[in-house]
Amino acid sequence: MPRVKRGTHRVAKRRKTLKAASGYFLTKSKLNQAAQEAVEKSLRYAYVGRRQKKRDFRSLWIVRIGAGCRQAGISYSKFIAGLRKAGIELNRKVLAQMAADDETSFRLLVEKAKAALAG
């Protein structure tokens, strides 16, 4: 059987892992096996976190829209239903920004939603 020295490929793989684990606590940034486990776990957390971020932002937008609606005297669910009946298709990100920054235009939307619900 021929001799295998495991040269540049193995070294490069370890170097890549240790570079990704730099800043981790104790052996997780120094030893290859511990660093590999820590990097794999951190990548799993990052994958899950990218999906949670979408949920978190949507709930934040809903809270902001709800606060703006309460100031205008309508509930969040009735506001959204009124917008759908009026045929206004704005996403929650834009509505939340309007509720926070541009109160006059948000009030106009609320009035249109109320009119659509009444009519």
C-alpha positions in Angstrom: 0.0 0.0 0.0 1.4 3.4 -0.9 2.3 5.9 1.7 -0.1 8.9 2.1 1.3 12.1 3.7 -2.0 14.1 3.8 -0.5 17.4 2.8 -2.0 20.7 1.7 -5.6 19.6 1.5 -5.8 18.5 5.2 -3.8 21.6 6.4 -6.0 23.9 4.4 -9.2 22.4 5.7 -8.0 22.7 9.3 -6.8 26.3 8.7 -10.2 27.2 7.3 -12.0 25.7 10.3 -9.7 27.4 12.8 -10.1 30.7 11.1 -13.9 30.4 11.2 -13.6 29.6 15.0 -11.3 32.4 15.9 -12.6 34.2 18.9 -14.4 31.2 20.3 -13.8 30.3 24.0 -10.8 28.1 25.1 -10.2 25.0 23.0 -13.0 25.8 20.5 -10.6 28.3 18.9 -7.4 26.2 19.2 -8.1 22.5 18.7 -9.4 21.3 15.3 -12.0 18.8 16.5 -13.6 21.1 19.1 -13.4 24.0 16.6 -15.1 21.9 13.9 -18.0 21.0 16.2 -18.3 24.6 17.3 -18.3 25.9 13.7 -20.9 23.4 12.6 -23.2 24.3 15.5 -22.7 28.0 14.8 -23.7 27.4 11.2 -26.8 25.6 12.3 -27.7 28.5 14.6 -27.1 31.0 11.7 -29.4 29.0 9.4 -32.2 29.0 12.0 -31.5 32.6 12.8 -32.0 33.8 9.2 -35.5 32.3 9.3 -36.3 33.6 12.7 -35.3 37.1 11.6 -38.1 37.1 9.1 -40.6 36.1 11.8 -39.3 38.7 14.2 -39.5 41.6 11.8 -43.0 40.6 10.7 -44.2 40.6 14.3 -42.4 44.0 14.9 -44.2 45.5 11.9 -47.5 44.2 13.1 -47.0 45.7 16.6 -46.1 49.1 15.0 -49.1 49.0 12.7 -51.4 48.0 15.6 -50.1 50.9 17.6 -50.8 53.3 14.8 -54.3 51.8 14.3 -55.1 52.2 18.0 -54.2 55.9 17.8 -56.6 56.2 14.9 -59.4 54.4 16.6 -59.5 51.0 14.7 -58.2 47.6 15.5 -55.4 46.0 13.5 -57.5 43.2 12.1 -60.3 45.6 10.9 -57.7 47.9 9.4 -56.1 45.0 7.4 -59.5 43.7 6.3 -60.5 47.2 5.3 -57.4 47.6 3.2 -58.1 44.4 1.4 -61.7 45.4 0.7 -60.4 48.8 -0.6 -58.0 47.0 -2.9 -54.9 48.6 -1.3 -52.0 46.2 -1.5 -49.2 47.5 0.8 -47.0 45.1 2.7 -46.6 45.3 6.4 -43.1 46.7 6.2 -44.3 49.8 4.3 -47.4 50.1 6.6 -45.2 50.0 9.7 -42.9 52.6 8.3 -45.8 54.9 7.5 -47.3 54.4 10.9 -44.0 55.3 12.6 -42.8 58.2 10.3 -45.7 59.5 8.2 -48.8 59.8 10.4 -50.9 61.9 8.0 -50.7 59.4 5.2 -51.3 56.5 7.6 -54.5 58.3 8.8 -55.7 58.6 5.2 -55.2 54.8 4.8 -57.2 54.2 8.0 -60.0 56.4 6.7 -60.0 54.5 3.4 -60.1 51.2 5.3 -63.0 52.4 7.5 -64.9 53.5 4.4 -64.4 50.2 2.7 -65.6 48.3 5.8 -68.7 50.6 6.1 -69.6 50.5 2.4 
